Amino acid sequence: MRVLDLKTELKYLYGPSAKDVDVVRVPRLQLAMVDGALQVGERPGTSAGFTEAVAALYSVSYTLKFTFKKRSTDPIDYPVMPLEGLWWVEDGIFDIKVMDNWRYTLMILQPDVVTPDLFDQAVAAARAKRGDSPALSKLRLEPFEEGLSMQVMHVGPYATEPATMERMAAFALEHGYLDLVGSAGGKHHEIYLGDPNRADQARLKTILRHPVRAAEIAEATTPAA
């Protein structure tokens, strides 16, 4: 049986330091994705739509994993990768302390052996086993290339992320990068390495990633006032 060691191969993307902010170039990857939005007064933990989207992603990801592992010809094993979320707003600059207008794309990385046809078959199998849902109907497989980004491991509850984001903003300023989330309405990227319902909140690990550009390039491409 072939084994795809995705966690080792992509350790530079899924195992950053908690001490230092780092800059990486994220290549073109393919991910299962589903979009949604938090309604006024909702949080991810209280949103039925968010919970449904997470369930749909994991259902299809595990269906694909076991389809490859159990096939009689060229079986392949690989880990189901962590849940990821892109967060943004459409009416201003993203503020992690104000959730009422958040939109999201939830994602799970899929290995290159997963083709669009196999993905569609896995969605159909998940639907047959668990029943249909709006999230399953909206699920898609797409390439995603984040490019030049800064990232760091945030350790602690989600409520303390603002302090880590301030560290990221200071790092960008010091090293001549433009933080495209904090200054240009980009998408805040979280990668969840722990279950908030089970983990000790003080030890909960979440990778924070923001796309960046060299400040001089950004200035050169900004139209004159």
Rosetta blueprint (number, residue, H / E / L):
1 M L
2 R E
3 V E
4 L L
5 D L
6 L H
7 K H
8 T H
9 E H
10 L L
11 K H
12 Y H
13 L H
14 Y H
15 G L
16 P L
17 S L
18 A L
19 K L
20 D L
21 V L
22 D E
23 V E
24 V E
25 R E
26 V E
27 P E
28 R E
29 L E
30 Q E
31 L E
32 A E
33 M E
34 V E
35 D E
36 G E
37 A E
38 L L
39 Q L
40 V L
41 G L
42 E L
43 R L
44 P H
45 G H
46 T H
47 S L
48 A H
49 G H
50 F H
51 T H
52 E H
53 A H
54 V H
55 A H
56 A H
57 L H
58 Y H
59 S H
60 V H
61 S H
62 Y H
63 T H
64 L H
65 K H
66 F H
67 T H
68 F H
69 K H
70 K H
71 R L
72 S L
73 T L
74 D L
75 P L
76 I E
77 D E
78 Y L
79 P L
80 V L
81 M L
82 P L
83 L E
84 E E
85 G E
86 L E
87 W E
88 W E
89 V L
90 E L
91 D L
92 G L
93 I L
94 F L
95 D L
96 I L
97 K L
98 V L
99 M L
100 D L
101 N L
102 W L
103 R E
104 Y E
105 T E
106 L E
107 M E
108 I E
109 L E
110 Q E
111 P L
112 D L
113 V L
114 V L
115 T L
116 P H
117 D H
118 L H
119 F H
120 D H
121 Q H
122 A H
123 V H
124 A H
125 A H
126 A H
127 R H
128 A H
129 K H
130 R H
131 G L
132 D L
133 S L
134 P H
135 A H
136 L H
137 S H
138 K H
139 L L
140 R E
141 L E
142 E E
143 P E
144 F E
145 E E
146 E E
147 G E
148 L E
149 S E
150 M E
151 Q E
152 V E
153 M E
154 H E
155 V E
156 G L
157 P L
158 Y H
159 A H
160 T H
161 E H
162 P H
163 A H
164 T H
165 M H
166 E H
167 R H
168 M H
169 A H
170 A H
171 F H
172 A H
173 L H
174 E H
175 H L
176 G L
177 Y E
178 L E
179 D E
180 L L
181 V L
182 G L
183 S L
184 A L
185 G L
186 G L
187 K L
188 H E
189 H E
190 E E
191 I E
192 Y E
193 L L
194 G L
195 D L
196 P L
197 N L
198 R L
199 A L
200 D L
201 Q H
202 A H
203 R H
204 L L
205 K E
206 T E
207 I E
208 L E
209 R E
210 H E
211 P E
212 V E
213 R E
214 A E
215 A H
216 E H
217 I H
218 A H
219 E H
220 A H
221 T H
222 T L
223 P L
224 A L
225 A L
